[in-house]
Amino acid sequence: MRQQRRGDNRRDNEPKDEFDHETVDLARVTRVTKGGKQMSFRACVVVGDHNGRVGEGTAKGKDVQAAMEKATRLAKKHVVTVRRVAGTIPHAVRAKYKASTVLLRPAPPGSGLICGGAVRIVLALAGIESASSKIFNGKNKITVTRATIAALQQLHTPRAAKKS
């Protein structure tokens, strides 16, 4: 029998993923049928490369691992590019998704991310180092995450603002 050497593992040979991922929400959900309750898990995952690209995916699966893998795959499909200026966003922006509204504002360098929960995860994975935010009517982490990504998509660079 061949002995396995250190570093001779299949996982070591696989290329490292370019995106980091963070779980925003993980919930056990049930569907009631005439045969009884069917349990499944819902996962909301945000992926980002800390260099201006970020995406969100939400999926369900029979177990936690299946839900996480599906959500991560979906998040990688829906990656958006974020415009940044000196580690922050170029201007203030407000976006709404369903009931949640998110306001993002630029902050001076070194002040860090002054924002809560889901917004902080999205901005950190997008590579934004300094910004502040305010969440209006946002009780649901998934809608807050989607509103944040919608706000990041509305950003434009200062040069583009002068032309229009």
Sequence and secondary structure as in RCSB ss.txt:
>XXXX:A:sequence
MRQQRRGDNRRDNEPKDEFDHETVDLARVTRVTKGGKQMSFRACVVVGDHNGRVGEGTAKGKDVQAAMEKATRLA
KKHVVTVRRVAGTIPHAVRAKYKASTVLLRPAPPGSGLICGGAVRIVLALAGIESASSKIFNGKNKITVTRATIA
ALQQLHTPRAAKKS
>XXXX:A:secstr
     TT  HHHHS   S EEEEEEEEEEEEEETTEEEEEEEEEEEEE SSSEEEEEEEEESSHHHHHHHHHHHH
HHTEEE   BTTB SS EEEEETTEEEEEEE  TTS EE  HHHHHHHHHHT  SEEEEEES   HHHHHHHHHH
HHHT   HHHHHH 
